[in-house]
Amino acid sequence: MTRSADIKVMGIDPSCTRAGLCIGGVAEVIQPGTTNIGLRLEAIANHMDRSLARHQPHVAVIEAYAQSSKMGVKSFARLAEAGGQFRLSLHKAQVPWVEVTPQQLKMAATGAGNAKKPEMIAAAEAAGAVLVSGVDDEADAFWLEQAGLAGYHTGPDVSAPMFDLVDSIEWPHLMGVAA
């Protein structure tokens, strides 16, 4: 049986063009490198399946869908297609997940719900994240992982905004994990 201090959380910032994954404080990007949507989704699925098999997380925290006024219908559809692929990979691997909105994540990470990408990166690096490519997708994935660790009381002490975030989430019971 796994102790709660040993819970592995995967943070996922989904996107069809460049997504972020983080586990163990080390973040990476998935960048399919093609404009063909079928090949992009296949690359996401393959990368996710390998990452899930290698890391075997107990739970994932994934950024929820958020359509901005700047995002067109086609862009939102691509985001939803990619998000569905991430969720399908988690489902097939029997990894439960919770969702966090971008605004909630920014508030928890920086104290400002409208934080910009450079602020998210700086906050992640200040918190000790290893951002392999140094991009905002990795920073978001790092903060999603931190939210999961805080939600299961396995991470470092958290800020008041992070506490508010994790307190607002109904965390799934994890089979085989002792409290």
JOBEL-V266953 format. One record per backbone hydrogen bond with DSSP energy under -0.5 kcal/mol. CO is the residue of the C=O (numbers start at 1). NH is the residue of the N-H. If there is no record, write none. Layout:
CO;NH
CO;NH
//
This chain:
2;178
3;6
4;7
7;9
8;58
8;59
9;11
10;61
11;22
12;14
12;63
13;20
19;30
20;13
21;28
22;11
23;26
25;27
25;130
26;23
27;132
28;21
29;31
30;19
35;37
36;40
37;41
38;42
39;43
40;44
41;45
42;46
43;47
44;48
45;49
46;50
47;51
48;52
49;53
50;54
51;55
52;56
58;96
59;10
60;98
61;12
62;100
66;68
68;71
70;72
72;76
73;77
74;78
75;79
76;80
77;81
78;82
79;83
80;84
81;85
82;86
83;87
84;88
85;89
86;90
87;91
88;92
89;93
90;95
91;94
94;96
96;60
98;62
100;64
101;105
102;106
103;107
104;108
105;109
106;110
106;111
106;112
107;111
112;115
116;119
116;120
117;121
118;122
119;123
120;124
121;125
122;126
123;127
124;129
125;128
129;131
130;27
130;132
135;138
135;139
136;140
137;141
138;142
139;143
140;144
141;145
142;146
143;147
144;148
145;149
146;150
147;151
148;152
149;154
149;155
150;153
159;163
160;164
161;165
162;166
163;167
164;168
165;168
166;169
169;171
173;175
174;177
176;2
176;178
178;4
//
